[in-house]
Amino acid sequence: MKIGSIHIYSHDGRRRDLLFHDGLNVITGRSSTGKSALSDIIEYCMGRSTFNIPEGVIQERVSWYAVLYAFDGEQVLVAKPTPGPGRASCSLAMVRRGAEVAVPDFADLVVNDDDDGVVGLLSRLLGIPENTTDVPMGHSRESYDVNIKHTFYYLFQKQTIVTNKDQLFYRQNEQHQPQTIKDTLPILLAESSRGRFSLESRLRTAQRELRLNSKLLDAARSVADTSEERAIGLYSEARAVGVLQADPPTGSGIVAKLREALAWQPTPIPEDDGRRVTELENDLVTLRKQRREIQRRFDAAEQYAKRADGFQTEAVEQHDRLTSIKALPVNKATGEWQWPFAEANLALGSPIAQMLLADLESLDREMKAVVGERPQLDAFLDEQRRELQTVGDQIRAKEVELSSAIAASEAILQLGNRNNAASRVVGRISLFLEHLLSDIELERLEKEHRRLKARVSDLEEKIGADASGERLASTMNNISMHMSGYIAALGGEFSQYPARLDLRNLTVAIDRPGRPIWMHRTGGGENHLAYHLAALLALHRFAVSQNKPLPRFLLIDQPTQVYFPSEVSYKAAGGSIEKTEEDADLEAVRRLFEVLYKFAREDAPNFQIIVTEHANLRNPWFQEALVEGPWTKPPALVPEDWPDLTELAD
């Protein structure tokens, strides 16, 4: 399948024709002349309903678009009208087919088919094998037939893609498209059986389900491991806000108690909770004053005791000395006379004797008194210590009560009232119980995990027994075999190492010894251009040599932009040979077109390459490749004198 011609129709019935041939086709010229729109026109007439033709002159002045496709022994013309005002798509079409199809006049254009019919017809003529992807229900992607629209990735290298280091294929950056490329290319290359495709799709589904189940199971096990600790914490919070009153039970009973908390209902509370704080503070003031008074008495008694200890020592020593010399005439304990130097009752009745005896008696009584008071003093000190301990315990208890009362007041202030605090705790308990899995549920998750693991293993084993995987690997090796040569011919770096088309990552990989080099890790637009073209040329070379169902054309938009010093100088070339020779890396530009020219003549005979460009070369073979003379204003894709709808209305 190749492009025979492209046709556009004006609103007043005129027609503009572009005729293409096998081999290299070049359309060069100035900016904004419609060159880049050619790929959108071809895609639109291959069954894509979305209308991507740029806004401006083309949309305003063209009423119909048509493309003549050439197959072996047959031609198919597909024409589609411009979508109506305010619409961005159109699925209506006119189809003509035959050995040779005449391009219709404007008056003969009439809708007789739609995009589904166009896609089905072109797919059958191209020889795409019947195959339907197998995507399970419930997924965002839907099952689909592999058809000609799945070849677009390899047919169009637009200006924003051809040197993009992160995107190799057309539409690769759109949602679901990377997986679609991986699913459909093996089918287009006829190296993936329907059975293998179905198995791979089912394996991806089973792997996704296994990953999801693993996450649920890990979460359930984590909850089970920490549930007792969390339950105790929640029970403590519930008691703090008055939802629960009793001490927490042990074991599994705590969960049952937490369930009782779900029945909690808000209750009226005293309006002035601050009075409790004031009362506790007053109690603390009284207790601390009482403690200071007891401490004062204790300190005084302790000081007295210390002084009494000194006096007692002296008194005992004096008493002992008096006793040793028998200072008193009579031993009071026995009543015996003990003065050795006087006879009994000698002159003791005299006043002087009576005075001396009285002093000695007084001294004896005082010393006995000192010794006798000590037990009472020790008892007093012990009593004061006990009172200090008691008051200290009362102060500490009051301080704990005050701290709790202040914390409760702060919580009430923050949450509005105690009921709000309790409601918050009850809500957390409810969430905890909701996520608390029973042993039965945990066992069910574990059984499901074992089942999914067995299913994944079984599918992997079946896929491993399918030889189509080996055939696909062989095919990718054959495609990659020529890539290094094209990279070298285009002047790309690392051409001394084997290059390959990496279907898994949809990029180009260079197998340098030690570790591979990926396209996105290389620098320079010239390298990225070389890798893009090498991959596509190698792919199409294989498809042509093995007669695979890919269209036999490739459209490349503005590839030589990387050989100009700036975008301004590239656009200024405008199809001029002189400007190209003046501003461009002429050798690199010539080398690029020589590779494309040789590819379409020798590597893939009769293959069709269409290049839209700003550069121009004076080489005869390049001039022969020009579809038309360089486009300016005029000429361009759309003639200047074509009217738009507003002009026709006038």
Summary of the structure (lengths in Angstrom):
residues: 650
radius of gyration: 52.0
end to end distance: 42.9
largest distance: 176.4
contacts: 1905
relative contact order: 0.14
helix: 55%
strand: 12%
